[in-house]
Amino acid sequence: MNEDGTNVTYSSAAYDSTVGIQAETVHNSTVNFVSPDASPQEKYRVGLRFLDEGVPSRARDLISEAIAHGYDNAEVRFHWVLAMLSARDHHDLSAEEGQRLRHAFEHTEAYSEGEWKDALRVAFGLIGMPRTAKGEEEQLVLERLHNLDPRRRDAILHHLDLVLAGELKEGVWAEYRKRAEAARFGNNRIQRAWAYFVPDPIGPRALPPRPSTAAAARAALPVQAGLFVVAAAFLGILALIADPAAAVVELLVALGAGLVAARSGRRWWYQKHQLGIRVHESLVPYLRDPAATGDGFTNRVRHSFDYYFSVRVPHGFTAEEWLGYTLHVRNRLVAEIAFLYRESRISVDRVNWLIRYLAEDARERHNKGTLFSDHYQNRNETPAAKALCVIALIALGITTQLLLGTIFSDGDASQIPWAILAVIGAVWSGHAAASRWLEAEGEDRRIAKETQEYQERLAARKIAYDNWKSYLAATRPTELEMETWLTCDKTLFVDEALRHYQLTWRDLIAHTILMTPARPYKRGRVRGGPWRYSRYGFRLFLVTQDGVREISMEFDFTDAKCGDKQRSNYRFDALSSVQVSERTNVGYDLELVLTNGPARSIRVKDADTHQLAPGESAEEISEINLDAAGFTQTFRLLEGIAADGKGWIERNSPHRLPSFGTAD
C-alpha cells in the first residue's frame, strides 16, 4: 500500500538482496537505545521494552545487566525469567543459563510478597511442569495462572509458549486463541498498519530565483547612456541652430515618443525575455530530453508523478485524458523534484508526500482556471505593449528624420556629416543603453516576483509537509502494537494448523515458527529494533512421534490476508542436513536437504549493512533480526532432528526436563 493507503510499487536492484524490496525505512527513534553508563533502572526499562517488542535476546542482556548492578526485585526477576525463555525451550538453554534459572528459583522467597512475586511463582511452576502432569498438580498451576492480572497472564502465555507442557497448554489455549482473535484487528489495524512502512518524509524544498544579471547590466549602462546623451544633445543643438521653432516641436515629440517607447518597451521586454524563459537553467537538461535523463531516481520520480496525477483527476477528465493534458506540467515538476533531491541520494518514497501534494495542487489550480495562468496572461498582455512600443518607435524614427530635414534646411553642407554621425551614434548608443536598462529593470522585477513565488511555494509545501508528518505520527503504529498484531497472526496460524491436522498440544513434542520476508515487500524498523515486513512468509514446523509436519503460507501483514498454504510431511530420517549460508550483501539462507527430494533454500532475512542507522552495529542488528524471525530456535530444532533422527525424541524426552517446584 502506498502512503495514503493505495497500491503503488517500486523496485530496486542495488543488491541481490534488494530485488523485490519496494521500500525500506529506519524510523528515527531513540527509545531502544541505552548508553553504556545508563543506570540499572534505565537498562531494565529499555530491556523490558525490547521484551514487549519481540527482541528477547537484547532484553536478556539488558535486564541481566540491571540485576548485576543491584537492581533486583520480584518484578525485574519475573521479566528476566520471561526473557530467558521467550522464543526458546528448555533445550536451548546453556548449562550456565540453567544454573542461573535454578538459582533464581531458589531465591524466590527472598522477594517481598505481592502480585509480581505471585507471577514469578507461577512462571517457575509452569517451567517445571512436566508434560505428563495431570490432575491436582495441573489444576493448581492453572488456578494460580488464572488468578493473575490478565496482563501478567498474557505475558506468561506469550513468552513461555515453547516451554509450556502439553496438557497445561491445552487447558489455556482456547482462551488464548479467543484473545488473539479479538486483538488481531484491534487499534484500527487495517487503517494504520501501512503507515509503519512509510519512510520519514524529507523536508520541503523549492527552486530559488534564478541568479540576477542586473549588476552586470548596470555596470555597462553609464558609458552607453553618456554616449547617447552627447549624441542626442549634439543633434538637438544642430537642429536648434538651423530652425529653433521647428526644432523645439520636433524635440518635444521625440522626447514624448521616447518616453512612451521606454514605458511600453519595458513591459514588452519583460514579458518576452523574462517570463518567456521561466524555466530554471538547472532544469533545462531534464526538459530537453526526458529519456536522456532517465536514471533510476528520475524514472521513479516520473513514475510517482504519473501515478498520483492518474488518481488526482479533476471532474470531467479520465485518467488518460488528464495525463495527456498535463504532460508538460508533469515533465517540469519531474525535472524540479529530480534536481532538488537527487544529490541527497534518497528513496523517492521520502518525496512522495511532495509529489502527491503537487498533483493535488495541479488539480485545484485547474479547477480554479489558473493551471496555465501565467502563459495566458503573458499572451494577452504582450500584443498591447508591443503595439504601443512599435508606434512610439515609428514616431521617434519619423521625428528623427524631420530633425535631419531641419538641419539640412539650413543650407550649410558642412553640418551634414556631423548630423549623420550624431544620428548613428544616438541610435547605436541609445539601443545599447536601452537594452542594458531594460535588462537591469527586468531583472529587478523578475527577482522580486520569483522571490515572492519561491517564498509562497516553500510556505505551502512546508504546510503540506507538517500536515503529512502530523498525520503519520498519529497513524503510525507503535512497536508494541506491531508486535501484538504479529503475535496474534502467528497464534491463529498455529491454531489453524492444529485444527487441520487434528492435533492437540499433548500430541506435540516441539514446534517452532520461522518468519521470513515474502517478496515483493516493504520493510521498516525503529533504531535498534528488528525489521518488520509488509508481507511475511510463515513456516511452521510441528514435531510429533510420527515425524515433522511443515506448513508454509505467505501473509500480507497490512490487511491480514492469507495466501495459499503449502504442506509437507517427512519422517525424522528424511531430513539429512540443515545448512546456513551468510553473504554480507545478500543475507541469510537456510537450506534443508531431504533424502528423498531436492534441497530447499529459504531466505531468512535480507542484508542490513546498507540500512544501518548511526550508532548501530551490523552484528547486533543481524542478531536481533534473526532472533525476531525465530531463526535460532528453528535452526536448532531442525539441526537436532537432522543429526539424531528418531533419537532426537529420546534426547528431548519430557522426563528429562528440568524440575522446578512451585514456590509457596
C-alpha positions as CSV (number, residue, x, y, z in Angstrom):
1,M,0.0,0.0,0.0
2,N,1.1,3.5,-0.7
3,E,1.3,6.4,1.8
4,D,-2.3,7.2,1.5
5,G,-3.4,3.5,1.6
6,T,-3.5,2.9,-2.1
7,N,-1.3,0.4,-4.0
8,V,1.8,1.5,-5.9
9,T,5.1,-0.3,-6.3
10,Y,8.7,0.5,-6.9
11,S,11.6,-1.8,-7.4
12,S,15.3,-1.5,-6.6
13,A,18.2,-3.7,-7.6
14,A,21.2,-2.2,-5.9
15,Y,22.0,-5.6,-4.4
16,D,20.7,-9.1,-5.0
17,S,19.1,-8.8,-1.6
18,T,17.1,-5.7,-2.5
19,V,15.4,-7.1,-5.6
20,G,11.7,-7.1,-4.7
21,I,12.0,-4.7,-1.8
22,Q,9.5,-1.9,-2.6
23,A,10.6,0.4,0.2
24,E,12.6,0.3,3.4
25,T,13.0,2.7,6.3
26,V,14.6,3.1,9.7
27,H,12.5,5.3,11.9
28,N,14.5,7.7,13.9
29,S,13.6,6.5,17.4
30,T,15.8,6.6,20.4
31,V,13.6,4.7,22.8
32,N,15.5,1.4,22.4
33,F,18.9,2.9,22.8
34,V,20.7,2.9,26.1
35,S,24.1,4.5,26.9
36,P,26.9,2.3,28.5
37,D,26.8,4.4,31.6
38,A,23.0,4.3,32.0
39,S,21.5,3.5,35.4
40,P,20.4,-0.1,36.2
41,Q,16.8,1.2,36.2
42,E,17.2,2.6,32.7
43,K,18.7,-0.6,31.4
44,Y,15.8,-2.5,32.8
45,R,13.3,-0.1,31.3
46,V,14.8,-0.5,27.8
47,G,15.2,-4.2,28.3
48,L,11.5,-4.5,29.1
49,R,10.6,-2.6,26.0
50,F,12.7,-5.0,23.9
51,L,10.9,-7.9,25.5
52,D,7.5,-6.4,24.7
53,E,8.5,-5.6,21.2
54,G,9.8,-9.2,20.4
55,V,13.5,-8.9,20.8
56,P,14.2,-11.2,23.8
57,S,17.9,-11.6,23.2
58,R,18.5,-7.9,23.9
59,A,16.1,-8.0,26.7
60,R,18.1,-10.8,28.4
61,D,21.3,-8.8,28.1
62,L,20.0,-5.6,29.5
63,I,17.8,-7.0,32.3
64,S,20.8,-9.2,33.3
65,E,23.0,-6.1,33.4
66,A,20.4,-4.3,35.6
67,I,20.3,-7.2,38.1
68,A,24.1,-7.5,38.1
69,H,24.3,-3.8,39.1
70,G,21.9,-4.3,42.0
71,Y,18.5,-3.6,40.6
72,D,16.7,-6.8,41.6
73,N,13.2,-7.3,42.8
74,A,10.3,-9.6,42.0
75,E,9.1,-7.5,39.0
76,V,12.6,-7.4,37.5
77,R,13.2,-11.1,38.1
78,F,9.8,-12.0,36.6
79,H,10.6,-10.3,33.3
80,W,14.2,-11.8,33.4
81,V,12.6,-15.3,33.5
82,L,10.3,-14.4,30.6
83,A,13.3,-13.0,28.6
84,M,15.4,-16.1,29.3
85,L,12.8,-18.5,27.8
86,S,11.0,-16.3,25.3
87,A,11.1,-18.0,21.9
88,R,13.2,-20.8,23.4
89,D,12.6,-24.1,25.1
90,H,14.5,-25.9,27.9
91,H,16.9,-27.5,25.4
92,D,18.0,-24.1,24.0
93,L,19.4,-23.1,27.4
94,S,23.1,-23.4,28.1
95,A,24.2,-25.2,31.3
96,E,25.1,-21.8,32.7
97,E,21.7,-20.4,31.9
98,G,20.0,-23.4,33.5
99,Q,22.0,-22.9,36.7
100,R,21.1,-19.2,36.8
101,L,17.4,-20.1,36.5
102,R,17.7,-22.6,39.3
103,H,19.5,-20.1,41.4
104,A,16.8,-17.5,40.8
105,F,14.1,-20.1,41.7
106,E,15.8,-20.9,45.0
107,H,15.8,-17.2,45.9
108,T,12.2,-16.5,45.0
109,E,11.1,-16.4,48.7
110,A,13.5,-13.6,49.4
111,Y,11.4,-11.1,47.5
112,S,8.6,-9.1,49.0
113,E,5.1,-10.5,48.8
114,G,2.9,-9.1,46.1
115,E,1.5,-9.6,42.6
116,W,4.9,-9.7,41.0
117,K,6.1,-12.5,43.4
118,D,2.9,-14.4,42.6
119,A,3.6,-14.1,38.9
120,L,7.2,-15.2,39.4
121,R,6.0,-18.3,41.3
122,V,3.5,-19.2,38.6
123,A,6.2,-18.8,35.9
124,F,8.6,-21.1,37.7
125,G,5.7,-23.5,38.3
126,L,5.0,-23.6,34.6
127,I,8.6,-24.0,33.6
128,G,9.0,-27.1,35.9
129,M,5.6,-28.6,35.0
130,P,6.3,-32.0,33.2
131,R,4.4,-32.7,30.0
132,T,2.9,-35.8,31.7
133,A,1.5,-33.8,34.6
134,K,-2.3,-34.3,35.3
135,G,-4.9,-33.9,37.9
136,E,-4.4,-31.8,41.0
137,E,-0.9,-30.6,40.1
138,E,-2.0,-29.2,36.8
139,Q,-5.2,-27.8,38.2
140,L,-3.3,-26.0,40.9
141,V,-1.0,-24.3,38.4
142,L,-3.9,-23.4,36.1
143,E,-5.8,-21.9,39.0
144,R,-2.8,-19.7,40.0
145,L,-2.3,-18.7,36.4
146,H,-6.0,-17.6,36.1
147,N,-5.8,-15.6,39.3
148,L,-3.0,-13.4,38.0
149,D,-3.6,-10.0,36.5
150,P,-4.6,-10.5,32.8
151,R,-1.5,-8.6,31.7
152,R,0.8,-10.9,33.6
153,R,-1.1,-14.0,32.4
154,D,-0.9,-13.0,28.8
155,A,2.8,-12.2,29.1
156,I,3.5,-15.7,30.6
157,L,1.5,-17.5,27.9
158,H,3.2,-15.5,25.1
159,H,6.8,-15.7,26.2
160,L,6.7,-19.2,27.7
161,D,5.0,-20.6,24.6
162,L,7.7,-23.1,23.8
163,V,8.1,-24.5,27.3
164,L,4.5,-24.9,28.4
165,A,3.7,-28.5,28.9
166,G,1.2,-30.1,26.5
167,E,-1.7,-30.8,28.9
168,L,-1.3,-27.4,30.6
169,K,-1.2,-25.5,27.3
170,E,-4.2,-27.4,26.1
171,G,-6.1,-26.0,29.1
172,V,-5.4,-22.4,28.3
173,W,-5.2,-22.5,24.5
174,A,-8.9,-21.9,23.8
175,E,-8.9,-18.7,25.9
176,Y,-5.5,-17.6,24.4
177,R,-6.9,-18.1,20.9
178,K,-10.0,-16.1,21.6
179,R,-7.9,-13.2,22.9
180,A,-5.8,-13.3,19.7
181,E,-8.9,-13.2,17.6
182,A,-10.2,-10.2,19.5
183,A,-6.9,-8.3,19.4
184,R,-5.8,-9.2,15.8
185,F,-7.6,-6.2,14.3
186,G,-7.5,-4.0,17.4
187,N,-6.5,-0.4,17.5
188,N,-7.7,0.1,13.9
189,R,-5.0,-2.1,12.3
190,I,-6.3,-2.1,8.7
191,Q,-6.3,1.7,8.6
192,R,-2.9,2.1,10.4
193,A,-0.5,-0.7,9.7
194,W,0.5,0.6,6.3
195,A,1.9,3.8,7.9
196,Y,4.6,1.8,9.6
197,F,6.3,1.1,6.3
198,V,6.2,4.7,5.1
199,P,9.7,6.3,5.3
200,D,10.0,9.5,7.3
201,P,9.5,12.3,4.7
202,I,12.3,14.6,3.7
203,G,11.8,18.3,4.3
204,P,10.3,20.7,1.7
205,R,12.3,22.4,-0.9
206,A,11.6,24.7,-3.8
207,L,13.5,26.2,-6.6
208,P,15.1,29.6,-5.6
209,P,15.1,32.5,-8.0
210,R,17.5,32.4,-10.9
211,P,20.7,34.4,-10.4
212,S,20.3,38.1,-11.4
213,T,22.3,39.8,-14.1
214,A,21.2,43.3,-13.1
215,A,24.6,44.2,-11.6
216,A,26.5,43.4,-14.9
217,A,23.9,45.3,-16.9
218,R,24.1,48.4,-14.7
219,A,27.9,48.4,-14.9
220,A,27.8,49.0,-18.6
221,L,24.9,51.4,-18.6
222,P,26.6,54.7,-17.6
223,V,29.1,54.7,-20.6
224,Q,26.4,53.8,-23.2
225,A,23.9,56.3,-21.7
226,G,26.5,59.0,-21.7
227,L,27.3,58.5,-25.3
228,F,23.6,58.6,-26.2
229,V,23.1,61.9,-24.3
230,V,26.1,63.5,-26.0
231,A,25.0,62.3,-29.5
232,A,21.3,63.3,-28.9
233,A,22.3,66.7,-27.5
234,F,24.6,67.5,-30.4
235,L,21.9,66.6,-32.8
236,G,19.4,68.8,-31.0
237,I,21.8,71.7,-31.0
238,L,22.3,71.4,-34.7
239,A,18.5,71.5,-35.2
240,L,18.0,74.5,-32.9
241,I,20.7,76.4,-34.8
242,A,19.1,75.7,-38.1
243,D,15.4,76.4,-37.1
244,P,14.7,76.9,-33.4
245,A,10.9,76.9,-33.7
246,A,10.6,73.7,-35.7
247,A,13.4,72.0,-33.7
248,V,11.6,72.7,-30.4
249,V,8.4,71.0,-31.6
250,E,10.4,68.0,-33.1
251,L,12.5,67.6,-30.0
252,L,9.4,67.6,-27.8
253,V,7.7,65.0,-30.0
254,A,10.9,62.9,-30.0
255,L,11.1,63.1,-26.2
256,G,7.4,62.1,-25.8
257,A,7.8,59.2,-28.2
258,G,11.0,58.1,-26.4
259,L,9.2,58.1,-23.1
260,V,6.3,56.1,-24.4
261,A,8.6,53.6,-26.1
262,A,10.6,53.2,-22.9
263,R,7.5,52.6,-20.8
264,S,5.7,50.2,-23.1
265,G,9.0,48.6,-24.2
266,R,9.9,47.8,-20.6
267,R,6.7,45.7,-20.2
268,W,7.1,44.1,-23.6
269,W,10.8,43.2,-22.9
270,Y,10.0,41.8,-19.5
271,Q,7.2,39.6,-20.8
272,K,9.3,38.4,-23.8
273,H,12.7,37.9,-22.2
274,Q,11.9,37.1,-18.6
275,L,8.5,35.5,-18.3
276,G,9.1,33.8,-21.6
277,I,12.0,31.8,-20.2
278,R,10.8,31.0,-16.7
279,V,12.4,27.6,-16.6
280,H,15.3,27.4,-14.2
281,E,18.6,26.9,-16.1
282,S,19.3,23.7,-13.9
283,L,16.2,22.1,-15.2
284,V,16.9,22.5,-18.9
285,P,18.8,19.2,-19.3
286,Y,15.8,17.3,-17.8
287,L,13.3,19.0,-20.1
288,R,15.3,19.0,-23.3
289,D,15.2,15.2,-23.5
290,P,13.5,13.4,-20.6
291,A,14.6,10.0,-21.9
292,A,18.2,11.0,-21.8
293,T,17.9,11.8,-18.1
294,G,16.1,8.6,-17.3
295,D,18.3,7.4,-14.4
296,G,16.8,5.3,-11.6
297,F,15.9,8.2,-9.3
298,T,14.4,10.4,-12.1
299,N,12.4,7.4,-13.5
300,R,11.0,6.7,-10.1
301,V,10.0,10.3,-9.6
302,R,8.3,10.3,-13.1
303,H,6.5,7.0,-12.2
304,S,5.3,8.5,-9.0
305,F,4.1,11.7,-10.7
306,D,2.2,9.6,-13.3
307,Y,0.6,7.6,-10.5
308,Y,-0.6,10.5,-8.4
309,F,-1.8,12.5,-11.3
310,S,-3.8,9.5,-12.5
311,V,-5.6,9.2,-9.2
312,R,-6.0,13.0,-8.6
313,V,-8.1,13.7,-11.6
314,P,-10.5,16.7,-11.8
315,H,-14.1,16.3,-12.7
316,G,-14.7,15.8,-16.4
317,F,-11.4,14.1,-17.2
318,T,-10.5,10.4,-17.4
319,A,-7.1,9.5,-16.0
320,E,-5.7,9.1,-19.5
321,E,-7.0,12.5,-20.6
322,W,-5.7,14.2,-17.6
323,L,-2.2,12.7,-18.0
324,G,-2.2,13.9,-21.6
325,Y,-3.5,17.3,-20.7
326,T,-0.8,17.8,-18.0
327,L,2.1,16.2,-19.8
328,H,4.2,19.4,-19.9
329,V,3.3,20.3,-16.4
330,R,4.4,16.9,-15.1
331,N,7.6,17.0,-17.1
332,R,8.5,20.3,-15.5
333,L,7.6,19.1,-12.0
334,V,9.6,15.9,-12.5
335,A,12.6,17.9,-13.5
336,E,12.2,20.2,-10.5
337,I,12.0,17.3,-7.9
338,A,14.8,15.3,-9.6
339,F,17.0,18.4,-9.4
340,L,16.1,19.4,-5.9
341,Y,16.5,16.0,-4.2
342,R,18.8,13.8,-6.3
343,E,22.0,14.9,-4.5
344,S,20.6,13.6,-1.2
345,R,20.7,10.0,-2.6
346,I,17.3,9.3,-1.1
347,S,14.5,7.0,-1.9
348,V,11.6,8.5,-3.9
349,D,9.3,7.2,-1.1
350,R,10.6,10.0,1.1
351,V,9.5,12.6,-1.5
352,N,6.1,11.1,-2.3
353,W,4.3,13.4,0.1
354,L,5.5,16.4,-2.0
355,I,4.7,14.7,-5.3
356,R,1.2,13.9,-4.0
357,Y,0.8,17.5,-2.9
358,L,1.9,18.8,-6.3
359,A,-0.6,16.5,-8.1
360,E,-3.4,17.8,-5.8
361,D,-2.3,21.4,-6.3
362,A,-2.4,20.9,-10.1
363,R,-5.9,19.6,-9.9
364,E,-7.0,22.5,-7.6
365,R,-5.4,25.1,-9.9
366,H,-7.2,23.6,-12.9
367,N,-10.5,23.8,-11.1
368,K,-9.8,27.5,-10.4
369,G,-8.7,28.1,-14.0
370,T,-5.2,29.0,-13.0
371,L,-3.2,25.9,-14.1
372,F,-1.7,27.9,-17.1
373,S,-2.5,31.4,-15.8
374,D,1.0,32.8,-16.4
375,H,1.0,31.6,-20.0
376,Y,-2.4,33.1,-20.9
377,Q,-1.7,36.3,-19.0
378,N,1.5,36.9,-21.0
379,R,-0.2,36.0,-24.3
380,N,-3.0,38.5,-23.7
381,E,-0.8,41.4,-22.4
382,T,2.1,41.2,-24.8
383,P,0.3,42.4,-28.0
384,A,-0.9,45.7,-26.4
385,A,2.5,46.6,-25.1
386,K,4.2,45.5,-28.3
387,A,1.9,47.6,-30.5
388,L,2.3,50.8,-28.4
389,C,6.1,50.4,-28.3
390,V,6.2,49.9,-32.1
391,I,4.0,53.0,-32.7
392,A,6.2,55.1,-30.4
393,L,9.4,53.9,-32.1
394,I,8.0,54.7,-35.6
395,A,7.1,58.2,-34.3
396,L,10.6,58.5,-32.9
397,G,12.1,57.5,-36.3
398,I,9.9,59.9,-38.2
399,T,10.8,62.7,-35.8
400,T,14.5,61.9,-36.2
401,Q,14.1,62.2,-40.0
402,L,12.3,65.6,-39.5
403,L,15.2,66.8,-37.3
404,L,17.7,65.8,-40.0
405,G,15.5,67.7,-42.5
406,T,15.5,70.8,-40.3
407,I,19.3,70.6,-40.0
408,F,19.7,70.2,-43.8
409,S,17.3,73.1,-44.5
410,D,20.0,75.5,-43.1
411,G,22.0,75.0,-46.3
412,D,25.3,74.5,-44.5
413,A,26.7,71.4,-46.1
414,S,29.5,71.2,-43.5
415,Q,26.9,70.2,-40.9
416,I,25.5,67.2,-42.8
417,P,28.3,64.7,-41.9
418,W,28.2,65.7,-38.3
419,A,24.5,65.3,-38.2
420,I,24.6,61.9,-39.8
421,L,27.3,60.8,-37.3
422,A,25.2,62.1,-34.4
423,V,22.2,60.1,-35.6
424,I,24.3,56.9,-36.0
425,G,25.8,57.4,-32.5
426,A,22.5,58.2,-30.9
427,V,20.8,55.1,-32.4
428,W,23.7,52.8,-31.5
429,S,24.3,54.0,-28.0
430,G,20.6,54.5,-27.4
431,H,19.8,50.9,-28.4
432,A,22.7,49.6,-26.2
433,A,21.8,51.8,-23.2
434,A,18.1,50.9,-23.6
435,S,18.9,47.2,-23.7
436,R,21.1,47.4,-20.5
437,W,18.5,49.5,-18.7
438,L,15.6,47.2,-19.7
439,E,17.7,44.1,-18.6
440,A,18.5,45.7,-15.2
441,E,14.9,46.8,-14.6
442,G,13.5,43.5,-15.8
443,E,15.9,41.5,-13.6
444,D,14.9,43.5,-10.6
445,R,11.3,42.9,-11.3
446,R,11.9,39.3,-12.0
447,I,13.9,38.7,-8.8
448,A,11.1,40.4,-6.8
449,K,8.4,38.3,-8.4
450,E,10.3,35.0,-8.3
451,T,11.4,35.6,-4.7
452,Q,7.7,36.1,-3.7
453,E,6.7,33.0,-5.6
454,Y,9.5,31.0,-4.1
455,Q,8.5,32.0,-0.6
456,E,4.9,31.2,-1.3
457,R,5.7,27.8,-2.8
458,L,8.0,26.9,0.1
459,A,5.5,28.0,2.7
460,A,2.7,26.0,1.0
461,R,5.0,23.0,0.8
462,K,6.0,23.4,4.5
463,I,2.4,23.3,5.5
464,A,1.8,20.2,3.4
465,Y,4.9,18.6,5.0
466,D,3.9,19.4,8.5
467,N,0.4,18.1,7.9
468,W,1.8,14.8,6.5
469,K,4.3,14.5,9.4
470,S,1.5,15.0,11.9
471,Y,-0.8,12.5,10.1
472,L,2.0,9.9,10.0
473,A,2.8,10.4,13.7
474,A,-0.9,10.0,14.6
475,T,-1.4,7.0,12.3
476,R,1.9,5.0,12.6
477,P,1.6,2.1,14.9
478,T,3.9,1.7,17.9
479,E,6.4,-1.2,18.1
480,L,4.2,-2.8,20.8
481,E,1.1,-2.6,18.5
482,M,3.1,-4.2,15.6
483,E,4.3,-7.0,17.8
484,T,0.9,-7.6,19.3
485,W,-0.7,-7.9,15.8
486,L,2.1,-10.2,14.6
487,T,1.7,-12.4,17.7
488,C,-2.0,-12.7,17.1
489,D,-1.3,-13.7,13.5
490,K,1.1,-16.4,14.5
491,T,-1.2,-17.7,17.2
492,L,-4.1,-18.1,14.7
493,F,-1.9,-19.6,12.1
494,V,-0.7,-22.2,14.6
495,D,-4.3,-22.9,15.7
496,E,-5.4,-23.4,12.1
497,A,-2.6,-25.9,11.5
498,L,-3.5,-27.8,14.6
499,R,-7.1,-28.0,13.5
500,H,-6.2,-29.1,10.0
501,Y,-4.0,-32.0,11.3
502,Q,-6.4,-32.7,14.2
503,L,-3.6,-32.4,16.7
504,T,-3.7,-31.3,20.3
505,W,-0.9,-29.7,22.2
506,R,-0.4,-33.0,24.1
507,D,0.4,-34.6,20.7
508,L,3.3,-32.2,20.0
509,I,6.9,-32.9,21.1
510,A,8.0,-29.5,19.9
511,H,7.1,-26.8,17.5
512,T,8.6,-23.7,16.0
513,I,7.6,-20.9,13.5
514,L,10.0,-19.2,11.2
515,M,9.0,-15.8,9.8
516,T,10.7,-14.7,6.6
517,P,10.1,-11.8,4.2
518,A,7.9,-12.6,1.2
519,R,8.7,-10.6,-1.9
520,P,7.7,-8.1,-3.0
521,Y,7.6,-6.4,0.3
522,K,8.2,-3.1,2.2
523,R,10.0,-3.2,5.5
524,G,10.6,-0.8,8.3
525,R,12.1,-0.8,11.8
526,V,13.0,1.6,14.6
527,R,16.6,2.2,15.5
528,G,17.8,-0.7,17.4
529,G,14.8,-2.9,16.5
530,P,14.1,-5.7,14.1
531,W,12.8,-5.4,10.6
532,R,9.1,-5.7,10.2
533,Y,7.6,-6.6,6.8
534,S,4.5,-5.7,4.9
535,R,4.5,-9.3,3.6
536,Y,5.7,-12.3,5.5
537,G,6.3,-16.0,4.8
538,F,5.2,-18.0,7.8
539,R,6.7,-21.5,8.1
540,L,5.5,-23.7,10.9
541,F,7.2,-27.0,12.0
542,L,5.2,-29.4,14.1
543,V,7.2,-32.3,15.6
544,T,5.2,-35.4,16.7
545,Q,6.1,-39.0,17.3
546,D,5.4,-39.7,13.6
547,G,7.8,-37.1,12.2
548,V,7.7,-33.4,11.1
549,R,4.8,-31.6,9.6
550,E,5.6,-28.4,7.8
551,I,3.1,-25.7,6.8
552,S,4.0,-22.6,4.9
553,M,2.0,-19.6,3.9
554,E,2.5,-16.1,2.5
555,F,0.8,-13.4,4.6
556,D,0.0,-9.7,3.9
557,F,0.6,-8.0,7.3
558,T,-1.1,-4.7,6.4
559,D,-4.5,-6.2,5.8
560,A,-4.0,-9.7,7.5
561,K,-4.9,-11.5,4.3
562,C,-3.5,-15.0,3.9
563,G,-2.2,-16.6,0.7
564,D,-2.2,-20.2,-0.4
565,K,-0.8,-22.7,2.0
566,Q,1.7,-25.5,1.3
567,R,2.0,-28.6,3.4
568,S,4.6,-31.3,3.5
569,N,5.3,-34.2,5.9
570,Y,8.6,-36.1,6.4
571,R,10.0,-38.7,8.7
572,F,12.8,-38.0,11.1
573,D,15.3,-39.8,9.0
574,A,14.2,-37.9,5.8
575,L,15.9,-34.7,6.9
576,S,19.6,-35.4,6.2
577,S,21.1,-32.0,6.8
578,V,20.5,-28.3,7.6
579,Q,22.9,-25.6,6.4
580,V,23.1,-21.9,6.8
581,S,24.8,-19.6,4.3
582,E,25.5,-15.9,5.1
583,R,26.6,-13.4,2.5
584,T,27.2,-9.8,3.6
585,N,25.4,-8.1,0.7
586,V,22.6,-10.7,0.4
587,G,21.6,-12.1,3.8
588,Y,20.9,-15.4,5.5
589,D,19.7,-18.5,3.7
590,L,18.6,-21.7,5.4
591,E,19.0,-24.9,3.3
592,L,17.1,-28.1,4.1
593,V,18.4,-31.2,2.4
594,L,16.0,-34.2,2.3
595,T,17.0,-37.7,1.4
596,N,14.1,-38.1,-1.0
597,G,14.0,-34.7,-2.7
598,P,15.9,-31.7,-3.8
599,A,17.5,-29.2,-1.4
600,R,15.2,-26.4,-0.4
601,S,16.6,-22.9,0.2
602,I,14.7,-20.5,2.5
603,R,15.7,-16.8,2.6
604,V,15.6,-16.0,6.3
605,K,16.5,-12.3,6.0
606,D,18.0,-9.8,3.6
607,A,21.1,-7.8,4.1
608,D,21.1,-5.0,6.7
609,T,24.5,-3.3,6.2
610,H,23.3,-0.6,3.8
611,Q,20.4,0.3,6.1
612,L,22.2,0.8,9.5
613,A,21.4,3.9,11.5
614,P,24.2,5.9,13.1
615,G,25.5,4.1,16.2
616,E,24.1,0.7,15.2
617,S,26.3,-2.4,15.0
618,A,25.8,-4.7,11.9
619,E,26.4,-7.8,14.1
620,E,23.9,-6.7,16.8
621,I,21.2,-5.8,14.3
622,S,21.7,-9.1,12.5
623,E,21.3,-11.0,15.7
624,I,18.2,-9.0,16.6
625,N,16.6,-9.8,13.2
626,L,17.4,-13.5,13.4
627,D,16.0,-13.6,16.9
628,A,12.8,-11.9,15.9
629,A,12.4,-14.2,12.9
630,G,12.6,-17.3,15.1
631,F,15.7,-18.5,13.2
632,T,17.7,-19.6,16.2
633,Q,15.0,-21.9,17.6
634,T,14.1,-23.3,14.1
635,F,17.7,-24.0,13.2
636,R,18.5,-25.8,16.5
637,L,15.3,-27.9,16.2
638,L,15.9,-28.9,12.6
639,E,19.6,-29.4,13.1
640,G,19.0,-31.7,16.1
641,I,16.5,-33.8,14.1
642,A,18.9,-34.0,11.1
643,A,21.7,-35.1,13.3
644,D,19.9,-37.6,15.6
645,G,16.8,-38.6,13.6
646,K,14.4,-40.6,15.8
647,G,16.9,-40.4,18.6
648,W,16.1,-36.7,18.9
649,I,12.9,-37.7,20.6
650,E,14.7,-39.6,23.3
651,R,17.1,-36.8,23.9
652,N,14.2,-34.4,24.3
653,S,12.1,-36.7,26.4
654,P,9.6,-34.9,28.7
655,H,11.1,-36.8,31.6
656,R,14.4,-35.0,31.0
657,L,13.1,-31.5,31.6
658,P,14.4,-29.5,34.5
659,S,12.4,-29.7,37.7
660,F,11.2,-26.6,39.4
661,G,8.7,-26.9,42.2
662,T,6.0,-24.3,42.7
663,A,7.4,-22.0,45.3
664,D,5.0,-21.5,48.2
